[in-house]
């Protein structure tokens, strides 16, 4: 089963995403409401995929994502976007695997996550 770590400051959004992940039979191995906690807990959680809200990333998102990649080399990193922002290209350069807009339908988000989960080498 694919193990997902979920990082989003909004409890309601984490809950909604968790329901979606449960429907996809993806296991949530941890949650965080801030970047510091994500960086401290995610690497030890045994995650295959990190879903992180773009608003949680520090201003120097490239540096922060590179640091995370140092701990989680084989993890798929997905940045969840509310509205698209200028940090998108910088995050791609730092190794993000996909962006998913929170404005997409649950079906579209589900398809993205299913595709990514299917690409994880077990």
C-alpha positions in Angstrom: 0.0 0.0 0.0 1.3 3.5 -0.9 2.2 5.5 2.2 1.3 9.2 2.1 2.4 12.1 4.4 0.0 15.0 4.3 1.1 18.6 5.1 -1.5 21.3 5.0 -2.2 24.2 7.5 -5.9 23.9 7.2 -7.4 21.0 9.3 -10.6 20.9 7.1 -8.5 20.5 3.9 -6.4 17.8 5.5 -9.6 16.0 6.5 -11.0 16.2 2.9 -7.8 15.0 1.4 -7.5 12.2 3.9 -11.0 11.0 2.9 -9.9 11.1 -0.8 -6.8 9.1 0.1 -8.8 6.6 2.0 -11.1 6.1 -1.0 -7.9 5.5 -3.1 -6.7 3.0 -0.5 -3.6 5.0 0.1 -2.3 4.9 3.7 -1.8 8.3 5.5 1.3 7.8 7.6 1.4 11.3 9.1 0.1 14.8 9.0 1.5 18.2 9.7 0.2 21.8 9.8 3.5 23.5 9.2 6.8 23.0 7.3 9.0 22.5 10.4 6.9 19.6 11.6 6.8 18.2 8.0 10.5 18.2 7.7 11.0 16.8 11.2 8.4 13.9 10.9 8.0 13.0 7.2 11.4 11.4 6.6 10.9 8.9 9.5 7.3 8.1 8.5 8.2 5.6 5.8 6.4 7.7 3.2 6.2 7.0 -0.5 4.5 10.3 -1.3 4.4 13.7 0.2 1.4 16.0 -0.4 2.2 19.5 0.7 0.2 22.7 0.4 2.2 25.3 -1.5 1.4 27.9 1.3 3.3 25.7 3.8 6.6 26.0 2.0 9.0 28.6 3.3 9.8 31.7 1.2 13.0 29.9 0.0 11.0 26.9 -1.2 13.8 25.6 -3.5 16.1 25.3 -0.5 13.4 23.8 1.7 12.4 21.2 -0.9 16.1 20.4 -1.7 16.6 19.7 2.1 13.6 17.4 2.1 14.8 15.6 -1.0 18.1 15.0 0.9 16.1 13.0 3.4 13.5 11.5 1.1 15.3 10.7 -2.2 12.8 8.3 -3.6 9.7 10.0 -2.4 7.2 11.5 -4.8 6.6 15.1 -3.8 3.3 16.7 -4.8 2.7 20.4 -4.1 -1.0 21.3 -3.7 -1.9 24.7 -5.2 -4.8 26.9 -4.4 -4.3 29.5 -7.0 -1.2 29.0 -9.2 1.7 31.1 -7.9 5.1 32.2 -9.0 6.9 29.6 -6.8 5.7 26.8 -9.1 8.8 26.8 -11.4 11.2 27.1 -8.5 9.6 24.1 -6.8 9.8 22.1 -10.0 13.5 22.9 -10.2 13.9 21.7 -6.6 12.5 18.3 -7.5 8.7 18.4 -7.1 7.1 15.5 -9.1 3.7 17.1 -9.7 1.5 20.0 -8.9 -2.2 19.5 -8.1 -4.6 22.4 -7.9 -7.0 22.4 -5.0 -9.5 23.9 -7.5 -9.6 20.6 -9.5 -12.5 18.3 -9.0 -12.1 15.4 -6.5 -12.2 13.1 -9.6 -9.2 14.9 -11.2 -7.2 14.9 -8.0 -8.0 11.2 -7.5 -6.8 10.4 -11.0 -3.5 12.3 -10.4 -2.9 10.5 -7.1 -3.8 7.1 -8.6 -1.3 7.7 -11.5 1.4 8.7 -9.0 0.8 5.9 -6.7 1.0 3.5 -9.6 4.4 4.8 -10.5 5.9 3.9 -7.1 8.4 1.1 -7.2 7.8 -1.4 -4.4 
